[in-house]
Amino acid sequence: MIATVTAGCAGTPPEPPPAAPTRAAPPASSPPATPAASPSPSASAPAPAEALLAGMSLAEKVGQLFMPVLYGARADAAHGENQARFGAGAPAQVVRKYRPGGVILFPWAGNVADAGQLVKLADGLQEASEIPLMIGADQENGVVSRLSPLVTDVPGSMAIGATGDPEQARAAARVTGAELRALGLNLDFAPVADVNVDPANPVIGARSYGSDPKRVAAMVGAAVDGFHEAGVASAAKHFPGHGDTRVDSHSGLPVIDHSRSQWDRLDAPPFRAAVERGVDIVMSAHVVMPKLDPSGDPATLSKPIITGLLRDELGYDGVVSTDALDMDAVREKYGDGEVAVRAILAGVDLLLMPPDLPKAHAAVLAAVESGRISRDRLDRSVSRLLALKAGRGILDGPAPGAGQAAKVLRSEEHRARAQRIADRSVTAVKGAGRLPLKGDVLVTGPAARRLARMLDGATAAGTGDTPTAAQTASARAAAARADVVVVTTRDAGPAQARLVAEMARTGKTLVVVSMGAPYELSRLRGYDAALAVYSDGDASLRAAAKALSGTLKPAGALPVELNGG
């Protein structure tokens, strides 16, 4: 999920019910027990969840279905956006007013400044909630890293896929999960279970482990294990599969024309693996698959897909979450209130990031009161949510505080693990015999200065992601004084392609270091050698520098297929 900020209309929610009896909880300094990987919670909630469910009012139950974005860095500090959207200024006041099941944090919402601030925000939100919250983030690593630079720079999914080793996926998830837990978060919206088979996919790409369903399935299953070993919940996304589309569901409605047999072979294996490993949440995709459901509705609103395929056929009885409800692909047809009702009727339990929480909350409440959503159906969703919280220790009290965060975040052990993953991911796509580089080296492109600092004696002619004509001309002039030119690229568009072409015309040995999905290497021409490192993080650039200087032999294998080059 890559969320965008959208304007919502403030409304008047129902009056909150009387507070439920307060629940004894351990002090903030007491960390919850770390659960081992376990089966996904089912509608048969454990005893603590059953007791909570029995004491909840209808409005409280409806509140549990929502996971909004709240604005601001402090739980007790008023923020104008909260006042406009929710009629309550401070994040803690919104929590007390709506009783949501959780919240999701974003830098663009002002939630993420530094580790100490984030721990206090999480603790303050938990203190405001009668029932402990799921507090989540999109920390996939790589392209989608909402908590950067607070947490260890772990290479993203496609880099891990290039290692060919599921243990690296497990280790990466364990590192990230431990750091989220130390910050007071208990849910990561990861791993990405999409099999990326379209090189032009604008929304998944390097967020995927690759194009081989079996390899992606092995990585997804291992990542789920790693998150659980770290004591946080995980979410496999985006069901039934978002890997074969050229439309970004944030701005349009993708249609994927996979037949049922294609879906079984291509899209389903990673989700089956996640279910078998006890993933806590499966997130839906705002994509239309007409051969799985001819209604034209996106999967998020499709009962044949959510209930029929995911629950009945794959046997999944854990929590199903929508992707962000502020995305255009799901909002256009029904509106912000009705879409929440239809998602629940399709089989969803958790409504993520509603753009108009008052309207959506009121719509779901009215649907239950009218009988359109049965009380039993509502209880099944709330039971699953409470069972997840019980199963991952969330009901036991807050996560560790600032003291643990200082010891855990970006620890030497975690940084070393991230570097090992990056080193193993480096892939020699072309011209391995040209390495190591000899002579004077010029580095240009988007990460030129950072990479040049890691190569002894190299000089840099840096550019942005869209090199200007002046930057390209400057790089070409500098290349006249070099023996080798290294061009860093990241999802290269026309401007980066022109930079590569100009460097090729110098006649110098030309090496491309691809820092995104390596499909770009099929579009570029004239290079003598190419490395894929799949990320522009420091760990990946250090791995590239090692390969270029000859201290590391590239051992990664392309996790996707390239044409041409």
Secondary structure, 3 states (H helix, E strand, C coil): CCCCCCCCCCCCCCCCCCCCCCCCCCCCCCCCCCCCCCCCCCCCCCHHHHHHHHCCCHHHHHHHCEECCCCCCCCCCCCHHHHHHHCCCCHHHHHHHHCCCEEECCHHHCCCCCHHHHHHHHHHHHHHCCCCCEEEECEEECCEECCCCCCCCCCCHHHHHHHCCHHHHHHHHHHHHHHHHHCCCCEECCCECCCCCCCCCCCCHHHCCCCCHHHHHHHHHHHHHHHHHHCCEEEEEEECCCCCCCCCCCCCCCECCCCHHHHHHHHHHHHHHHHHCCCCEEEECCCECCCCCCCCCCHHHCHHHHHHHHHHHCCCCCEEECCCCCCHHHHCCCCCCHHHHHHHHHCCCEEECCCCHHHHHHHHHHHHHHCCCCHHHHHHHHHHHHHHHHHCCHHHCCCCCHHHHHHHCCCHHHHHHHHHHHHHHCEEEECHHHCCCCCCEEEEECCHHHHHHCCCCCEEEECCCCCCHHHHHHHHHHHCCCCEEEEEECCCCHHHHHHHHHHHCCCCEEEEEECCCHHHHHCCCCCCEEEECCCCCHHHHHHHHHHHHCCCCCCCCCCCCCCCC
